[in-house]
Amino acid sequence: MIKNILVLILTSIYISSFGQNIPIEFLTNQYQIDSLLKIPAYDDALLLALQNLKIAKNTSSYVLLGKAQGEVANLYFHKGNYDSTQSYAKKAVALGMENNLPEVTTRALLSIGNIHYSKFEDVDAIATYQQIDSIAEFSGEKNPYVVKALFNLGKVLLRTYSVQDTSYIGKSEGYFRSALKMASEINDSNQEHYGYIMLGNIFGQRKEYQKAKPYFKKSLAYFKNNGSIENVANIYWSLGIIETDLKNYDQADAYYKKRLALLTGTGDPHQIANANRIYAGFLQRINSYKEAIPYLEEAYDYFEQSDAGSSGILLGVTKSLAESYGRTGDFEQAVKFYRLSLVHQDSLEARKQKSLALDLEAKYQTQKREQEIALLKSQNELAEQQKRNQRNLFLGGLGLTSLAGLFLFVLYRNHQKTNKKLRELDVAKSNFFTNISHELRTPLSLIQGPVEQQLERAGLSQEDRRNLTIAKKNTQQLATLVDQLLDLSKLKSGFYKLNVSKALLSTFLKSQAESFLFSAKKKSQRLHIKISIDENHYWFDTDILQKVVGNLMGNALKYSPQNAQINFEAEIAQGNLSLSVKNTGVSLTKKELKEIFNRFHQIHSNKRGTGIGLALTKELVELHKGNIEAESSANSVSFHIEIPILETQYSSEEKRKDSIPKPFEEAYQENMDTVEDESKASIIESNESRDIILIVDDNEDLRTYVSSIFDTEFNIVTAANGSIGFQKALKHVPDLIITDLMMPEEDGLKLTENCKTNDTTSHIPILMLTAKAGDENRLVGLETGADAYLTKPFNNKILKQTVKNLLESRRKLQERFSQEVILTPKDISISSYDERFLASLQNVLDNHLVASDFNSKDFAKALGMSRMQLHRKLKALTGQTTTEFIRGQRLKLAASLLQKSDVNISEIGYQVGFNDHSYFTKCFRETYGTSPSEFSKNQSS
């Protein structure tokens, strides 16, 4: 009867825990398993656990299956079968992780951590227990397995403390008290009293025995009453240690014997072996080495054969046996077990033990020979002396080897530190170039933009136009130099990645080479282009090859005199692109040829240059898995390049997965950390009919300049960073946002994310106008939701056209929505957040449109917006005000109803929310060009 009641209680607990029906047979088995664990009777409990595993596999419950796997793993651990423990525990961990079941995961990880703990693999044990603690903290999970993990964390630290470093005792106490607190919170009395044992151990380590004993005796009474043999045995062990330290050896012996008898009664060989090992340790401590040997032998016999016999345990047992036999004079057995201990010892510790084993062996050999050959004592002494000399030589050599190894290790560590410092310096240098390039971009934009604007004016004098053209040309040259500096820093730091794609190589090279015809003609130079390549597609990085050809051709034209000839030739040879550029009228010495590819090296001191171009070219060619050579004759210089162009010559990581549109100019610029006064943050025009553009940039001059480009056609709002920009977007709901990428507080990516995920602003097109160039930055911006991406310095016309295109796409969207009765876009692509808004909008219309008192205020409130926000949102999507939109939707609904044959025309206006029939008729006529009755007749006919 009592058993049945307990099963019913367990059933209610499990159902409440897991929210599903549990098979009664499963619960009955689990109740018996819990009872058998207290005895403990692990074999019987394991059979029941395996039955439960079969039951769980026939259910659809991942929780039940994970619990069954964890129980089997736990029982295999108690039996010392660590391989099976690992197998079932890993299955349970995978199941718990995949299905977000923290209780299943923490229980299985506890079994894995306990294996490491038992094998004295303290680092792995700590890592596993800390993983359990992290899962519990992240998920808010509190269960007995997390409590046990915290206790075991403290236990691992407690056994690693030393006399010199006792800080681990305090850390252990912290884990014990955390575990005790959690046990109290989940009302787990067993774990609470186990926590008292652990606190007793803490005070025991601190030699505060009078504080420790009450904790042990309190938990001893509880666990005796509870029938938990394992915990009672552990308390006897702790009390035995305390009495031993107090030199109450008889009392200590009594506790150890009680523990041994208690665990022997379980019949569990693993528990018995551990009990023998621990009792033998006590006997050794009180110098009873002879009495300790039988207990150690019995423990050794078990651990040698068992999976639980880790190197840590066997090392302790074999060392203890060697010491005990050595102390009793049985050197042969001592040597045997010292040799066995060497198998399980670290290299340094192994050498120490080996030295001791050799010494014991020498004593044994000396003793044996003295007994067998008493007449040859002098020869034995000489032989022993030789052995000692050999041993000393061996130890001396070992010491020198150790010193050499230590020296090499220190040298290796220093080498690693040096390499790390060099890498840090390399990154710092790369960052310096990047930042310098970044800082130059905004001033370049502010120079190039106004210059281009002035060049567009019709009334410029010839001298002014010439001067402005020179300024524009030099701005572009400076931008190119910035690009080269940035490319060099990327190559040096490893951030410049090869990105090949399939393209028409002949067409690409022809377009690149022919772009220099005008420059050659201007200098009276003859440019001869010969491209002997078929029209097939080949694999190459267009960006790299464009820069290589541009640098070589630019140098050839720049450093050749008038009337010189430049030859550009390209062909395919053995799967490689073979390309050469040759220019006449100049020559180089052998020394100059050797140094020509060095960074910042300039050969022509009378020519302007930076010494970057050819160094960059060489590194780009080598990045493309090619090589470049320079040759010179009496009257010419030629450069020859070999680059692989077959698909098989590149890995999948080096192939471009997505084709990303190239910008008109690539550049990079860091935004200045300036914060402007709120009073200067916006410029609002009063013309209500104009579209609104929000300009967000932390550089005040750039905001002012971009505003000047658009302020004659648009109302302008400005903001200094992404945070302020988002608030202004919510307030004004602009028609378009132009934003920088890098800004303080919140950058352009965060602004884009905020706008695109908010119902009020999700429809607004966003143009990123930034100095941070590169495909990876462009891709991140577009993936976040930006509609267009331009780099600084920008072209005013391109910027204006991009803005025009974005606004035009929104007007097409307005045309589509203005024609829809049900707001479901067909041909126009919109974001998921706009779709969500339209769904909410349609839902409000379905529920409230026909109510005559439904107005714009009610409409905005139902959608969680202000009236102004809804007005701007609808204006952007449909081109209508809120009132116009409501009236239009009512008229569309009326038109659809008038298509039915049994409609009452005189009531139709009231049915769709109009208070006045004549007003409804007037509006209907204005919209459809006919009265409702005529419309209905036309539909019927």
C-alpha angles and dihedrals in degrees: 000000000000090000091053091049091051091049090052090050090050090049092055091047094051094044091050091047099047103023095229142087115275120205110254091228089057092052093046091052091047091052090052091046091054090050094048091050090063093057088034110237103157099171094057091042091052092054090054092046091054089051089053090050090058091048092050092050089059092056129072093234117116089187092057092046092049092049091050093049091048092050092051091048091050093051093047087053092054089050091053095245098134098170092059090043090056092047097053095037093054090051090052092047091052091048093048094047094047094049099035096246105152095180092055092045096048093048093051093045089051090061091050091048091049090056090056090045092052091048091050089244090145099170093054091042093053091047092052095046091048089052088057090050091050093050090050093049093047096046098033088238117162117182140135092268093059088048091052091047091055091048091050092048088058092046093053091051091045094058093047098056121112136201089254095048115036095160090104090068090063091045090050091051089053092055092045093052091046089052092046091051093051091047089054091048092054092041094240104157093180092058092042092057090042085056089057088057090053093048088050088055090051092055088044091056088051090051089241092134098162089059092044100051098064091055092051095046092047092053092041092060091048097049093044088055090043093051095234102152095181094056093044088052091051091051091051087052093052093046089049090055092050094049089047091054088048088050092241089138097166092053091044091050090052092054093048092048091049089052092048093048092047094052093040087058090061092064090221107141092203093054091043092051092051091047091052091049093051095045089050089053089056092049091051091051091057090045095252092135097153092052090048096057099077091051092048091047091053091049091047093051090055099042094046090060100033128086085230090066096102121177089255095058096039090048090057094045095046092046090049091049091048091050094046094049090045092052091050093049098250095130096168092062090040091056091047094055095041088056089050090050090055089064089062099039131099116251097260095040089043091058091052092050091044090055090052091046091052090050092051091046090052090051090049093049091046092050092048094048092047088056095045102037109029092157093060097058095130092052090049091052090051091048090048090051090052090051091050090050091050090048091049090049089049092049091045091051089045090051092049090047090051091050090048090049090048090049091050090047092051089046090050092048091049089049089052091049090049091050090049091051090048090051090049090050090048091052090046090051091048090049089049092055090044093050093045090050089046094051091052095054101072095048088048090053091049090051099042096043098055090040091055090045091054092046089058091061115104098212099062118130118237092250093050091048091050092050094046091048089054090050092050092048093051091046089056091048090051090050089052090051090051089051091051092050090050092047090051092051091048092050093048094048094043095245095117104091129197109244112180125182137179114264145141102280097188093053092045094051093044092053091047095049096042091054087074096054093092093050091048093049090049090058093042090247125145114233114196116191121194117174112175097182128123124236094259124122118255135184118254142130105259093198094053095043091048091054093045094050091042094052095046095045092043092052092046092055094039098052099036120091125236116291090023121140123235118196121199113188131172135175142154116255124174094336094313134105107241109200130172135182117194128181128185131213096055138069139189134217122236090255091051091049089052093052099035095101095047116116116261091002114142122195099178105058090178092059127074115248146120103228090239104104102072093038089053091045092054094049092047091051091049090048086055088056091252138112136230130206133186125211133181135196130181094286108013147052122208134186120204124196131190116192127171113239105176122107093232091061093067133063123234090254090058094053121090110246098189129030108234120194112248119236121239091247128008119219144146131221136167116225118239116247097237125143118199130207115271090237089065095042098093142032113200121189119208097226101111094192094062124095116249123237120194113207115198119187133130091222108087095200092053092048090052093047096047088046090054090056093058107023094095092060105026142040106250128215119180136193135183100224144005095269094054090039093057092050090051091047089055092046100045102021093213125208092235138009125213110193140173118234103225117048137142122266095008123012131213093270091056091046090051092048092049093048096045093050097048120086092220096055106021093104096055115111111232124207116195109213105182147148093225105100132184135092093261092057092045091049093051090050094049093044090053089058107270111151096209138009127207128174130220134283086048134189113245094219093050091048092050093047092048090052090047092051093049093050091046091055088054091051089055087053090052090052091052096048093044088062098047124095090187109043099235113129116219112175100022121079115225135171125266089248091056088048089053090050092050090049089053090046092052091047092054091047092050092052103037112016097096093049107107093214093052108118141165092276092055090044093055093045092052090054095045095245138115117254091250092051092050090045092054093042094052091042089056095045102037107012089238136110118242092259092047090048094051091046092047093049090050091050091049089051090049090050091052091049092049089061089070118091099223099052123131103227095195091058099039095092092054091046092059096045107271116136094201124050095203091051089049091051091049093050092045091052092049091052103039101023094238141065122268093251094050090046090053092049092049090051092049093049 
